[in-house]
């Protein structure tokens, strides 16, 4: 902020300033891929939960195809994004978050009653690559860092404190969530499903009532509203991105072509491949999140450490371990990318 002389600058603009246009183009492609992949994942999984709930409530004899759920999710929440004013969407999103938190703590209570410590000892190291890619997506928050810096007026101690606290709280919820879900899986369920070739989804199993009806209800509520709130944020992020790169001013941009550009491509892919949820998360974690959250920040920090304007008396080292840490970050990100490429070619 001090160097640029402006109060706010976005992540992609920061990348362009430090790494130049080539870096900005790569980051832009990764950003678009990340958001589209997440929208595909949210539409397919959110639609799946939605249509399954409708089938169960109405006690339908024939299970609706998954593409119906994807389209239904798009019609309900895509319409909310298109027709709703920003203030209305924010209020509705706030209500969704409250419902989500209530369901989350309800799951912790009910799950704690049937929690089995021994289930946490079950291991499957072959899945660690896919798991790391998905964790990368879950813990990716780098795009909001410029906004935090602006709100805290460039105060480095406050920024560091907010980053730590803002990471520890989601991490705790993430670990508690995984512990409860895995701890509620019985050995019989695990052995039966691990033998199948299909992707093992403990949430889908528990939503059928394996750990109790109320647990299944709360799990469906939490899963759906977690997806919806994320869907709203990602949709806003992608619409803002397309507005920023457009030569037309925001006031002149029609909502119909803008939201069509944002929502119709993931809707099409999700409709034709409604089981793509896990693959979408793996791809965006391996490619987009590793670039935007791993390689790019490390390269920017490395270049800044070599730039005179950042190495004067005002410069403060913000990376413990220095270049060794940056190298490890880039190596880890490149490992995820290379591994996913090998998986694609083997498939």
Order of alpha helices (4+ residues) and beta strands (2+ residues): alpha-alpha-alpha-alpha-alpha-alpha-alpha-alpha-alpha-alpha-alpha-alpha-alpha-alpha
